[in-house]
Amino acid sequence: MRTEKIWDKDNNSFLRAFYHDNIEKVNPVEYYTNFMIFKSMVLERDMLESKDLILAKTVPDSFLRKRAEEHSSELIASLRSDKVDERVLKIFETFRKKDQEKLWKNQTINPDQLCDLIFLSFEKYGYLYSHYRFEILDSGSKSKMLPKAFHQNKDGQIEKIGKTNVSDGELKNVLLHRKVIVAHIFEKDECWHSLFLTYNSLKGEENWNNGQAHFHYISSAFNLTKEEFIESMRSGKYLSTKIHITLKDYGHQVNTKK
């Protein structure tokens, strides 16, 4: 886990960014507890420095860590909903593709339930957790100096932080044509399961259920190795699967009201 201050062009304010590199085979409760402690320490020091830079320098990391650790259980509890469908949890007891397809049929999941699923996969079933994010840019974009952070706001304008030699129009094209795939992988011995999605799905640009945001599901029961699956995402041509799980409360939502 890494963090960085990204200052605006006038050095009057900054964006505090936290980065997860690809996470591989961790105890998710321990990992995210440590991450929340780390994040709390960094943000509290930022706040202290904004009020009194000289005084902030006298505050040791050990003091901030102790404060963060005292609240770590509350921080982790805030991520949990305890509302995962028991039928979904049974996925960690199945080894046949046919059974997995039945368990996921007509299922939905929201971000809070996903957090619970990640933690319970380890606590109840002993699965280790991995998280991967792959971003594939077109070859032209790779050679350009992109800003540290940029996005397109609701008015269609580009907002950016950091030096760049790329026009706003080109930055819009970068966002339009990039491919981003995010995968959650749960593994135990030779068995693994993955829920993964694309940014296109979140934007409502995948042709499933009128653009409803969704996860795909794939596992070791699909007769492929985890390494083969990861490599397919790295290339931007992820292996297809017919199992889709509706993602509620995040991304593009189809209005089901009549």
Long-range contacts (C-beta under 8 A, 24 or more apart in sequence): 1-34, 1-35, 1-38, 3-38, 3-39, 3-42, 4-148, 6-148, 6-149, 6-161, 6-162, 7-161, 8-161, 9-161, 15-149, 15-161, 16-42, 16-43, 16-46, 17-148, 17-149, 18-42, 20-131, 20-133, 22-130, 22-131, 22-132, 22-133, 23-129, 23-130, 23-131, 23-132, 24-130, 25-128, 25-129, 25-130, 25-187, 26-128, 26-129, 26-130, 27-122, 27-128, 27-129, 28-118, 28-119, 28-121, 28-122, 28-129, 29-76, 29-119, 29-122, 29-123, 31-129, 32-76, 32-79, 32-119, 33-72, 33-75, 33-76, 36-68, 36-72, 36-75, 36-76, 37-65, 37-68, 37-69, 37-72, 37-75, 38-68, 40-64, 40-67, 40-68, 40-71, 40-75, 41-65, 41-68, 44-68, 79-112, 79-115, 80-112, 80-115, 80-116, 80-119, 81-110, 81-112, 81-113, 81-115, 81-116, 82-116, 83-112, 83-113, 83-116, 84-113, 84-116, 84-117, 84-120, 85-113, 88-113, 88-117, 89-117, 89-120, 89-124, 89-125, 91-193, 92-121, 92-124, 92-125, 92-127, 92-186, 92-188, 92-193, 93-125, 94-221, 95-191, 95-221, 96-221, 97-219, 97-221, 97-222, 100-193, 100-217, 100-219, 100-221, 100-243, 101-242, 101-243, 104-217, 104-243, 104-245, 107-245, 107-246, 108-245, 108-246, 108-247, 108-248, 109-195, 109-215, 109-245, 109-246, 109-247, 109-248, 110-247, 110-248, 110-249, 110-250, 111-249, 111-250, 114-184, 114-195, 117-195, 118-184, 118-186, 121-186, 125-188, 126-188, 127-186, 127-187, 127-188, 127-193, 128-186, 128-187, 128-188, 129-184, 129-185, 129-186, 130-183, 130-184, 130-185, 130-186, 130-187, 131-182, 131-183, 131-184, 131-185, 132-181, 132-182, 132-183, 132-185, 132-230, 132-233, 133-180, 133-181, 133-182, 133-183, 134-179, 134-180, 134-181, 134-182, 134-233, 134-234, 134-236, 135-178, 135-179, 135-180, 136-178, 136-179, 136-180, 136-181, 136-235, 136-236, 137-174, 137-177, 137-178, 138-174, 138-177, 138-178, 141-174, 141-177, 141-178, 144-170, 146-171, 146-174, 147-171, 150-175, 151-175, 179-236, 181-233, 181-236, 181-238, 183-229, 183-230, 183-233, 185-226, 187-226, 190-220, 191-219, 191-220, 192-219, 192-220, 192-226, 193-217, 193-218, 193-219, 193-220, 194-218, 194-219, 194-229, 195-245, 196-233, 196-238, 197-247, 198-238, 201-247, 201-251, 201-252, 202-247, 202-250, 202-251, 202-252, 203-251, 203-252, 204-251, 204-252, 204-254, 208-244, 209-244, 209-246, 209-254, 210-254, 211-252, 211-254, 212-246, 212-247, 212-252, 212-253, 212-254, 213-246, 213-247, 213-250, 213-251, 213-252, 213-253, 214-244, 214-245, 214-246, 214-247, 215-244, 215-245, 215-247, 216-241, 216-243, 216-244, 216-245, 217-241, 217-243, 217-244, 217-245, 218-243
